[in-house]
Structure formats: structure tokens, C-alpha cells
Amino acid sequence: MPHTINESLQQAVIYSVFVRNHTPEGTFRALIDDLPRIRALGADAIWLIPIHPIGEKARKGTLGSPYANRDYRSVNPEYGTLEDFEALVDAIHAQGMKCMIDVVYNHTSPDSVLWETHPEWFYRKPDGNPGNHVGDWTDIIDLDYFADPALWDYQIESLCFWARYVDGFRCDVASFVPVEFWERARAAVEQVRPGCIWLAETVHREFAAEMRRRGLYCATDTEAYAAFDIEYTYDIQTVFDRWLAGKAPLSHYLDLIDFQESAYPRGFNKLRYLENHDTDRIAGRLGRGLSLESLTAFIFFLKGTTLVYAGQEVGADHRPSLFDRDTVGWETGTDLSPLITRLAQIKHEALGSEDFFRWHADDERDLAVLEREGDWGRAIGVFPLRGGASEVQVDAPDGCYINLIDATPIEVRDGRMETGGSPAIFLV
């Protein structure tokens, strides 16, 4: 049976944390002190990048990648004990937020518990040794979900174990694991944690096409919605990256956002982000005079769950390493927290879900005019993504409106308004 779509997730904000790099201590307990600040940003859920022990064999860097998981059923002792993790989850819940953990089910470290106990569950290279299908992932070996149904049972039992504590899962490279597995896992977890949130890291279109050309399993984004609530926007990421670099027009990117409306099931939900732990920081990619303020407002306005990666709120421009201790540099001299807090409030209170999306792009000025309309009302967002005051046409009756972002008045005359160079969101 298809799962019931949770439309409220369209209005949710998820805050992503890498425990190792979030605080000087890099522990579960140390993170607790920062929870009130994160909640004040408007976060509805915290997603913890993998909390499990990290393999030592073929380790990258000094501490290894959290995505080279050694044991699915315990926590990384560098972060604390299971009791410390429980205390963190309790504190997250006490702040009114949900807790999600990252699960890495496509692969394990080469010295994982599963490799030691069930080598028959792994992919083998032609020479008979374990391996992986992605060349630069040298610190992991791939599981084979078509080898033994017992692997499915073990992994689902592991998810049910963690569902006793947490409210959701972010599933790493979910496209490489059979959708039928995720559907079965979801049904089982629902018995333990009703309403559990399922976020899929679906992959870049180019990556998916290459995997399929090689005869390997890779679910499409449409197929993955049979099991997941939210999916990555890697389907259109390449064009966003090209636009940032000035190699593609803004209209191309907005047209692809519009195309998602017709390509995916009704009620589909995409994770909207400017950065995540696998991308460079957006503050370090602002060539061509791009405005971080307008970009931030733009991404919050789009239909879908919004992701904030820890450090984004201070405009951090250094991408933290996944393989070494590399604490977020919180002292940047920039603070987007008031803006993010207000945008989250707008998302929660003024915007809805299940709406129609319309757009217009001025490619010469990199100015986006977006419109969302549903049973909840109609909202217009004007985003001068390179700043600069300019006049723009909007589909609104003449009159005075209020910019929900900063409470300044907006005057529409003859269907046109002045942007002033800052982003604007107003209700019609």
C-alpha cells in the first residue's frame, strides 16, 4: 500500500549537524547546549550525520568518514555512549524538535561487523574480493541486496531498533538500495514509530544514468516516492551549479523546478537547500555579485522542506572535512540568524502546501519572481539574486502590501513594484 503523504513536511525546516565538527568537544552532550539556538532559528527537526562507529581499515583522513559505518547497532564512542545519545534525543524533543539520524545502507566499512559475520551479504569483484561500484569511495564495500533476504531482515531490525529513539531517517544514496526494501522497512518502522520521517538522498541525474548504463540498480526519483516523504534535489543540482558559475541562465533552473511539478506524484516533496555536507558552502560560491540574503529567501520560498546546514546561518565559507576534526568556524562577522528565523516563520505561518507554482526570470539581472497559490492563499516572492534596486512586473492588483520579511511597505502601481535590492515576499 502506498504511504500517506504528510503534507505538513512541506512547511518544515531541517537543521543538519555533524556532531564531530559542531562543537569543540564534538560530542552528543556538548550539542545539547546549542539546541535552544537551533530551535530559535525555526528548526522543526535536527538531522544528525551518521552517529555510528567508523571503520579503521582503508580509513580516509585521521578520523575517517562517518559514511564508512562499522556497526549499525551502536554509537561512535568518540561522541559518547548510547545513554549520552538518549540524553541528546530527549533534549531535542524537549525543545519541540524531532530527531533524525543518517543511515548508510548501501555500504559499510571494509572491517564492519556485517563483513566479519556475514561476508555473503556483500558485492564481490571478479577476483572474489569485496569491493564497491564507485571508484573514489575507497573506504567502503558495497552490500548486495539481491544476494540474501536475510540482509533485508537484519537491516530492517536495525531501523526498528533506532526508531525506538528517533523520529526519522535520512537515507544515504537511497537510490542504490531497492525501493521494495525501503517500502518494507517503512511498514515495519511504522509499527514502532508512527509518522516516522523518511528522507532519501536521491542522486544526480548524471550519476544515475551512468550507474544504469553499467547495468547497476538505481531507482528513479519517481520510483523512490513509493517509500519516501522527501527527496534531494540532485535531479536539478547540476543546472543550479552552472547558474551559480554564470554558465546557465536562471530561467533554465526555474524551468526545471517547474518541471518537477509535472514529473513527480501529487504532493511530492523536495528538500530545498543552498548547501549540504557534500557541497561547497554557498557563502564561498557567491561570484557575479550574488546576494546571500536573496538566495536564502529564495530557497525558503520554494515549495518543499528547507534544509539549513550548520554554519550556514553565519555565512561560513569553509566546507568542513568529513575525515578529520574540522570544527565549524562560528565567528565569521556575519549573522543570517534573524533572516532565517523570519523566513522559517513565514514558511510555517503564511505559506502552505499542495499549491500551484508559477515563475518568471529576468536572466539579465538574475531576478526571480515566483508565485505560489493554494487553498491557503496566494504569495508572491521577488528575489533580486544579484541585489540592486530595480523595477519589476508582478501579478498583483495595484495597492500597498507588506513585505513579510522586513515589514516594509510594497507599492504596486500599474502592475509594477520596486525591489530596493532586497528580497520581498507578500500575500495577495
Secondary structure by P-SEA (a helix, b strand, c coil): cccccccccccbbbbbbccccccccccccccccaaaaaaaacccbbbbcccccccccccccccccccccccccccccccccaaaaaaaaaaaaaacbbbbbbbbccccccccccccccccccccccccbbbbcccccccbbbbbccccaaaaaaaaaaaaaaccccccccccccccccaaaaaaaaaaaaacccbbbbbbbcccaaaaaaaaaabbbbbccccccccccbbbcccaaaaaaaaaaccccaaaaaaaaaaaaacccccccccccccccccccccccccccccaaaaaaaaaacccbbbbcccccccccbbbbccccccccccccccaaaaaaaaaaaaacccccbbbbbbcccccccbbbbbbbcccbbbbbbbcccccbbbbbccccbbbbbcccccbbbbbcccccccccbbbbbcc
